[in-house]
Amino acid sequence: PSSMKCFNMDKRTTLLKRIFLFSIPFMILTGIYILTDPFMVIYNYDDFNRKQYIHKNRDFVSTEMFKKNSEKYIYDSFIFGSSTSLFIPPSIWSDYIQTENKVFSFDASSERLAGLWSKVKFIDERNVRIKNALLVFDFRTFKDFDNTDPTSMKHFEVYHSSKLNFHYRYLLQFLKIEFLAAIIPYKLLNRYLPYMEGVITVLPDYYDPITNEFHNTGVDQLLKTDSVKYYEDRIDRFPVRSGEYSEEVKMSTSEHTQMLNEIKAILDKNNTNYKVLICPSYNQVAYNREDLELTEAVFGKEHVTDFTGINRFTQEKSNFYDATHFKKFIGKQMLDSAYYASGQ
């Protein structure tokens, strides 16, 4: 019996040794992840413009910027929306509103109504007055969102969710072979190779550290150098259009209606001067009429302007960077139409 006991103990010891040896690479990678914070989600930062080659979580970055900056600056005017809202920036919108304080662009990648709603509530709960608001809707606004994809997950303090799960998802993202196979050669060789596309980015950009305004510096330089080549290289990003009327399917639900009403209640409480802009897409597909009617019913027709469908904003390819993102001069024309056409 004693020899059998020793045998079993030796087996357990051997198993533990193997488990330990097998886990060493994982422990090393986890340590590297914690020390380097590649996605800039662990430590506090004054400027998120570092590590531009990494696709950052814009929801997290915008929220952290607002939290830190609101201790130093007075914000009372906010732009809410997905990446399309970045092209209606604070520097342009500020000409259409009255404020002596700072404007903040509270964007998030692939923002849905749930994210927009949670941000309005978050600001209100912090007793920050919303004097002016620009709600930027697009074809994704009423879609369900995936709170498991790291790049589009909601900040756990705004859309109340698990902080532990947020960081666990990012650790898994770091451990993916696709990520490691791209980031390690890129950092060691300081070279971008075609297979790295989608994992890292090499085109520079810049976000203002106070207003969070986006400057698309790398893409703008490509257009300035050779605009014809820019569009030729990205022909697959612009869908073929039929030229005939079509509209999105209805996506709004009773839950969306409740969120819209809660946003409206907060805006009314703040006596907010607000506009809702529904952004154009190159595909020229119109906003669903029922979703539009719901939006107008909640916010008032005079506050809502729909730029989707076949119109002067969607006609020219040169108005867009890709099928979704229009250029800032289009954003200014949209503001002209929304504010001046309505007389407000």
Contacts in CASP RR format, 6 or more apart in sequence:
PFRMAT RR
TARGET T0000
AUTHOR 0000-0000-0000
METHOD contacts of the structure
MODEL  1
PSSMKCFNMDKRTTLLKRIFLFSIPFMILTGIYILTDPFMVIYNYDDFNR
KQYIHKNRDFVSTEMFKKNSEKYIYDSFIFGSSTSLFIPPSIWSDYIQTE
NKVFSFDASSERLAGLWSKVKFIDERNVRIKNALLVFDFRTFKDFDNTDP
TSMKHFEVYHSSKLNFHYRYLLQFLKIEFLAAIIPYKLLNRYLPYMEGVI
TVLPDYYDPITNEFHNTGVDQLLKTDSVKYYEDRIDRFPVRSGEYSEEVK
MSTSEHTQMLNEIKAILDKNNTNYKVLICPSYNQVAYNREDLELTEAVFG
KEHVTDFTGINRFTQEKSNFYDATHFKKFIGKQMLDSAYYASGQ
26 175 0 8 1.000
29 174 0 8 1.000
29 175 0 8 1.000
29 180 0 8 1.000
30 171 0 8 1.000
33 171 0 8 1.000
33 174 0 8 1.000
33 175 0 8 1.000
34 42 0 8 1.000
37 43 0 8 1.000
38 51 0 8 1.000
38 54 0 8 1.000
38 174 0 8 1.000
38 183 0 8 1.000
39 54 0 8 1.000
39 56 0 8 1.000
39 57 0 8 1.000
39 150 0 8 1.000
39 170 0 8 1.000
39 173 0 8 1.000
39 174 0 8 1.000
40 48 0 8 1.000
40 50 0 8 1.000
40 51 0 8 1.000
40 54 0 8 1.000
40 56 0 8 1.000
40 61 0 8 1.000
41 57 0 8 1.000
41 60 0 8 1.000
41 166 0 8 1.000
41 167 0 8 1.000
41 170 0 8 1.000
42 167 0 8 1.000
44 64 0 8 1.000
44 68 0 8 1.000
45 64 0 8 1.000
46 68 0 8 1.000
46 209 0 8 1.000
47 209 0 8 1.000
48 56 0 8 1.000
48 61 0 8 1.000
48 64 0 8 1.000
48 65 0 8 1.000
48 207 0 8 1.000
48 209 0 8 1.000
49 206 0 8 1.000
49 207 0 8 1.000
49 209 0 8 1.000
52 201 0 8 1.000
52 204 0 8 1.000
52 205 0 8 1.000
53 186 0 8 1.000
53 200 0 8 1.000
53 201 0 8 1.000
53 202 0 8 1.000
54 200 0 8 1.000
54 201 0 8 1.000
55 151 0 8 1.000
55 198 0 8 1.000
55 199 0 8 1.000
55 200 0 8 1.000
55 201 0 8 1.000
56 151 0 8 1.000
57 109 0 8 1.000
57 150 0 8 1.000
57 151 0 8 1.000
57 152 0 8 1.000
57 153 0 8 1.000
58 83 0 8 1.000
58 107 0 8 1.000
58 108 0 8 1.000
58 109 0 8 1.000
58 151 0 8 1.000
59 108 0 8 1.000
59 109 0 8 1.000
59 111 0 8 1.000
59 115 0 8 1.000
59 152 0 8 1.000
59 153 0 8 1.000
59 154 0 8 1.000
59 155 0 8 1.000
59 158 0 8 1.000
60 153 0 8 1.000
60 155 0 8 1.000
61 207 0 8 1.000
62 105 0 8 1.000
62 106 0 8 1.000
62 107 0 8 1.000
62 108 0 8 1.000
62 212 0 8 1.000
63 106 0 8 1.000
63 119 0 8 1.000
63 122 0 8 1.000
63 155 0 8 1.000
63 157 0 8 1.000
63 158 0 8 1.000
64 155 0 8 1.000
65 209 0 8 1.000
65 212 0 8 1.000
66 75 0 8 1.000
66 104 0 8 1.000
66 106 0 8 1.000
66 123 0 8 1.000
66 212 0 8 1.000
67 157 0 8 1.000
69 75 0 8 1.000
69 102 0 8 1.000
69 104 0 8 1.000
69 209 0 8 1.000
69 210 0 8 1.000
70 126 0 8 1.000
70 128 0 8 1.000
73 101 0 8 1.000
73 102 0 8 1.000
73 210 0 8 1.000
74 101 0 8 1.000
74 102 0 8 1.000
75 101 0 8 1.000
75 102 0 8 1.000
75 103 0 8 1.000
75 104 0 8 1.000
75 128 0 8 1.000
76 99 0 8 1.000
76 101 0 8 1.000
76 102 0 8 1.000
76 128 0 8 1.000
76 129 0 8 1.000
76 130 0 8 1.000
76 131 0 8 1.000
76 132 0 8 1.000
77 90 0 8 1.000
77 93 0 8 1.000
77 94 0 8 1.000
77 97 0 8 1.000
77 99 0 8 1.000
77 101 0 8 1.000
77 102 0 8 1.000
77 103 0 8 1.000
77 104 0 8 1.000
77 130 0 8 1.000
77 131 0 8 1.000
77 132 0 8 1.000
77 133 0 8 1.000
78 103 0 8 1.000
78 104 0 8 1.000
78 105 0 8 1.000
78 106 0 8 1.000
78 123 0 8 1.000
78 130 0 8 1.000
78 132 0 8 1.000
78 133 0 8 1.000
78 134 0 8 1.000
79 85 0 8 1.000
79 88 0 8 1.000
79 89 0 8 1.000
79 90 0 8 1.000
79 93 0 8 1.000
79 103 0 8 1.000
79 104 0 8 1.000
79 105 0 8 1.000
79 106 0 8 1.000
79 107 0 8 1.000
79 133 0 8 1.000
79 134 0 8 1.000
79 136 0 8 1.000
80 106 0 8 1.000
80 107 0 8 1.000
80 111 0 8 1.000
80 116 0 8 1.000
80 119 0 8 1.000
80 120 0 8 1.000
80 133 0 8 1.000
80 134 0 8 1.000
80 135 0 8 1.000
80 136 0 8 1.000
81 106 0 8 1.000
81 107 0 8 1.000
81 108 0 8 1.000
81 111 0 8 1.000
81 116 0 8 1.000
81 135 0 8 1.000
81 136 0 8 1.000
81 137 0 8 1.000
81 138 0 8 1.000
82 107 0 8 1.000
82 108 0 8 1.000
82 109 0 8 1.000
82 110 0 8 1.000
82 111 0 8 1.000
82 136 0 8 1.000
82 138 0 8 1.000
82 140 0 8 1.000
82 141 0 8 1.000
83 107 0 8 1.000
83 109 0 8 1.000
83 110 0 8 1.000
83 111 0 8 1.000
83 324 0 8 1.000
83 325 0 8 1.000
84 136 0 8 1.000
84 138 0 8 1.000
84 279 0 8 1.000
84 324 0 8 1.000
84 325 0 8 1.000
84 326 0 8 1.000
85 105 0 8 1.000
85 107 0 8 1.000
85 111 0 8 1.000
85 134 0 8 1.000
85 136 0 8 1.000
86 105 0 8 1.000
86 107 0 8 1.000
86 213 0 8 1.000
86 214 0 8 1.000
86 325 0 8 1.000
87 214 0 8 1.000
87 325 0 8 1.000
87 326 0 8 1.000
87 327 0 8 1.000
87 328 0 8 1.000
87 330 0 8 1.000
87 331 0 8 1.000
88 134 0 8 1.000
88 136 0 8 1.000
88 277 0 8 1.000
88 328 0 8 1.000
88 331 0 8 1.000
88 332 0 8 1.000
88 334 0 8 1.000
88 335 0 8 1.000
89 105 0 8 1.000
89 211 0 8 1.000
89 213 0 8 1.000
89 214 0 8 1.000
89 328 0 8 1.000
90 103 0 8 1.000
90 104 0 8 1.000
90 105 0 8 1.000
90 208 0 8 1.000
90 211 0 8 1.000
90 212 0 8 1.000
90 213 0 8 1.000
91 211 0 8 1.000
91 213 0 8 1.000
92 328 0 8 1.000
92 331 0 8 1.000
92 332 0 8 1.000
92 335 0 8 1.000
93 103 0 8 1.000
93 134 0 8 1.000
93 335 0 8 1.000
94 103 0 8 1.000
96 335 0 8 1.000
96 339 0 8 1.000
97 103 0 8 1.000
97 131 0 8 1.000
97 132 0 8 1.000
97 273 0 8 1.000
98 132 0 8 1.000
98 273 0 8 1.000
99 131 0 8 1.000
99 132 0 8 1.000
101 131 0 8 1.000
102 210 0 8 1.000
102 211 0 8 1.000
103 132 0 8 1.000
103 211 0 8 1.000
104 211 0 8 1.000
104 212 0 8 1.000
105 211 0 8 1.000
105 212 0 8 1.000
105 213 0 8 1.000
105 214 0 8 1.000
106 119 0 8 1.000
106 123 0 8 1.000
106 212 0 8 1.000
107 212 0 8 1.000
107 214 0 8 1.000
108 115 0 8 1.000
108 119 0 8 1.000
108 152 0 8 1.000
108 154 0 8 1.000
109 151 0 8 1.000
109 152 0 8 1.000
110 140 0 8 1.000
110 145 0 8 1.000
110 152 0 8 1.000
111 140 0 8 1.000
111 141 0 8 1.000
112 140 0 8 1.000
112 141 0 8 1.000
112 142 0 8 1.000
112 143 0 8 1.000
112 144 0 8 1.000
112 145 0 8 1.000
113 141 0 8 1.000
113 142 0 8 1.000
113 256 0 8 1.000
113 259 0 8 1.000
113 260 0 8 1.000
114 145 0 8 1.000
114 154 0 8 1.000
114 159 0 8 1.000
114 259 0 8 1.000
115 145 0 8 1.000
115 154 0 8 1.000
115 158 0 8 1.000
115 159 0 8 1.000
116 135 0 8 1.000
116 141 0 8 1.000
116 263 0 8 1.000
117 259 0 8 1.000
117 260 0 8 1.000
117 262 0 8 1.000
117 263 0 8 1.000
118 154 0 8 1.000
118 158 0 8 1.000
118 159 0 8 1.000
118 160 0 8 1.000
119 158 0 8 1.000
120 130 0 8 1.000
120 133 0 8 1.000
120 262 0 8 1.000
120 263 0 8 1.000
120 266 0 8 1.000
120 267 0 8 1.000
121 262 0 8 1.000
121 266 0 8 1.000
122 157 0 8 1.000
122 158 0 8 1.000
123 130 0 8 1.000
124 130 0 8 1.000
124 266 0 8 1.000
124 269 0 8 1.000
124 270 0 8 1.000
129 270 0 8 1.000
130 266 0 8 1.000
130 267 0 8 1.000
130 270 0 8 1.000
130 272 0 8 1.000
131 270 0 8 1.000
131 272 0 8 1.000
131 273 0 8 1.000
132 272 0 8 1.000
132 273 0 8 1.000
132 274 0 8 1.000
133 267 0 8 1.000
133 272 0 8 1.000
133 273 0 8 1.000
133 274 0 8 1.000
133 275 0 8 1.000
134 274 0 8 1.000
134 275 0 8 1.000
134 277 0 8 1.000
135 263 0 8 1.000
135 274 0 8 1.000
135 275 0 8 1.000
135 276 0 8 1.000
135 277 0 8 1.000
135 299 0 8 1.000
136 277 0 8 1.000
136 279 0 8 1.000
137 276 0 8 1.000
137 277 0 8 1.000
137 278 0 8 1.000
137 279 0 8 1.000
137 295 0 8 1.000
138 278 0 8 1.000
138 279 0 8 1.000
138 281 0 8 1.000
138 324 0 8 1.000
139 248 0 8 1.000
139 281 0 8 1.000
139 285 0 8 1.000
139 287 0 8 1.000
139 308 0 8 1.000
142 251 0 8 1.000
142 252 0 8 1.000
142 253 0 8 1.000
142 256 0 8 1.000
142 291 0 8 1.000
143 251 0 8 1.000
145 152 0 8 1.000
145 154 0 8 1.000
146 152 0 8 1.000
147 153 0 8 1.000
147 154 0 8 1.000
147 159 0 8 1.000
147 161 0 8 1.000
148 169 0 8 1.000
150 169 0 8 1.000
150 170 0 8 1.000
150 173 0 8 1.000
153 161 0 8 1.000
153 166 0 8 1.000
153 169 0 8 1.000
154 161 0 8 1.000
156 162 0 8 1.000
156 163 0 8 1.000
156 166 0 8 1.000
173 179 0 8 1.000
174 180 0 8 1.000
178 199 0 8 1.000
179 199 0 8 1.000
182 195 0 8 1.000
182 196 0 8 1.000
182 199 0 8 1.000
182 200 0 8 1.000
183 199 0 8 1.000
183 200 0 8 1.000
185 191 0 8 1.000
185 193 0 8 1.000
185 196 0 8 1.000
186 192 0 8 1.000
186 193 0 8 1.000
186 196 0 8 1.000
186 200 0 8 1.000
192 200 0 8 1.000
192 202 0 8 1.000
203 218 0 8 1.000
203 219 0 8 1.000
203 222 0 8 1.000
204 217 0 8 1.000
204 218 0 8 1.000
205 214 0 8 1.000
205 215 0 8 1.000
205 216 0 8 1.000
205 217 0 8 1.000
205 218 0 8 1.000
205 219 0 8 1.000
206 214 0 8 1.000
206 215 0 8 1.000
206 217 0 8 1.000
207 213 0 8 1.000
207 214 0 8 1.000
207 215 0 8 1.000
208 215 0 8 1.000
216 321 0 8 1.000
219 230 0 8 1.000
219 321 0 8 1.000
222 229 0 8 1.000
222 230 0 8 1.000
223 230 0 8 1.000
227 318 0 8 1.000
231 238 0 8 1.000
231 317 0 8 1.000
231 318 0 8 1.000
234 322 0 8 1.000
237 322 0 8 1.000
237 323 0 8 1.000
238 282 0 8 1.000
238 317 0 8 1.000
238 320 0 8 1.000
238 322 0 8 1.000
238 323 0 8 1.000
239 282 0 8 1.000
239 283 0 8 1.000
239 323 0 8 1.000
241 282 0 8 1.000
241 283 0 8 1.000
241 284 0 8 1.000
243 284 0 8 1.000
243 310 0 8 1.000
245 286 0 8 1.000
245 309 0 8 1.000
245 310 0 8 1.000
246 284 0 8 1.000
246 285 0 8 1.000
246 286 0 8 1.000
247 285 0 8 1.000
247 286 0 8 1.000
247 287 0 8 1.000
247 288 0 8 1.000
247 289 0 8 1.000
247 309 0 8 1.000
248 285 0 8 1.000
248 286 0 8 1.000
248 287 0 8 1.000
248 288 0 8 1.000
248 291 0 8 1.000
249 288 0 8 1.000
250 288 0 8 1.000
250 290 0 8 1.000
250 291 0 8 1.000
251 288 0 8 1.000
251 291 0 8 1.000
252 288 0 8 1.000
252 290 0 8 1.000
252 291 0 8 1.000
252 294 0 8 1.000
256 294 0 8 1.000
257 294 0 8 1.000
257 298 0 8 1.000
260 294 0 8 1.000
260 295 0 8 1.000
260 298 0 8 1.000
260 299 0 8 1.000
261 298 0 8 1.000
264 298 0 8 1.000
264 299 0 8 1.000
266 272 0 8 1.000
267 274 0 8 1.000
273 344 0 8 1.000
274 299 0 8 1.000
274 303 0 8 1.000
275 303 0 8 1.000
275 304 0 8 1.000
275 305 0 8 1.000
275 338 0 8 1.000
275 339 0 8 1.000
276 295 0 8 1.000
276 299 0 8 1.000
276 303 0 8 1.000
276 304 0 8 1.000
276 305 0 8 1.000
277 305 0 8 1.000
277 307 0 8 1.000
277 334 0 8 1.000
277 335 0 8 1.000
277 338 0 8 1.000
278 287 0 8 1.000
278 292 0 8 1.000
278 295 0 8 1.000
278 304 0 8 1.000
278 305 0 8 1.000
278 306 0 8 1.000
278 307 0 8 1.000
278 308 0 8 1.000
279 307 0 8 1.000
279 308 0 8 1.000
279 326 0 8 1.000
279 334 0 8 1.000
280 307 0 8 1.000
280 308 0 8 1.000
280 309 0 8 1.000
280 311 0 8 1.000
280 313 0 8 1.000
280 314 0 8 1.000
280 326 0 8 1.000
280 330 0 8 1.000
280 334 0 8 1.000
281 308 0 8 1.000
281 309 0 8 1.000
281 314 0 8 1.000
281 323 0 8 1.000
281 324 0 8 1.000
282 314 0 8 1.000
282 317 0 8 1.000
282 319 0 8 1.000
282 320 0 8 1.000
282 322 0 8 1.000
282 323 0 8 1.000
282 324 0 8 1.000
283 323 0 8 1.000
284 308 0 8 1.000
284 309 0 8 1.000
284 310 0 8 1.000
284 314 0 8 1.000
285 308 0 8 1.000
285 309 0 8 1.000
286 306 0 8 1.000
286 308 0 8 1.000
286 309 0 8 1.000
286 310 0 8 1.000
287 306 0 8 1.000
287 308 0 8 1.000
287 309 0 8 1.000
292 304 0 8 1.000
292 306 0 8 1.000
295 304 0 8 1.000
296 304 0 8 1.000
302 342 0 8 1.000
302 344 0 8 1.000
303 342 0 8 1.000
305 334 0 8 1.000
305 337 0 8 1.000
305 338 0 8 1.000
305 341 0 8 1.000
305 342 0 8 1.000
307 313 0 8 1.000
307 314 0 8 1.000
307 334 0 8 1.000
307 337 0 8 1.000
308 314 0 8 1.000
313 319 0 8 1.000
313 326 0 8 1.000
313 330 0 8 1.000
313 333 0 8 1.000
313 334 0 8 1.000
319 326 0 8 1.000
319 327 0 8 1.000
319 330 0 8 1.000
320 326 0 8 1.000
320 327 0 8 1.000
320 330 0 8 1.000
321 327 0 8 1.000
END
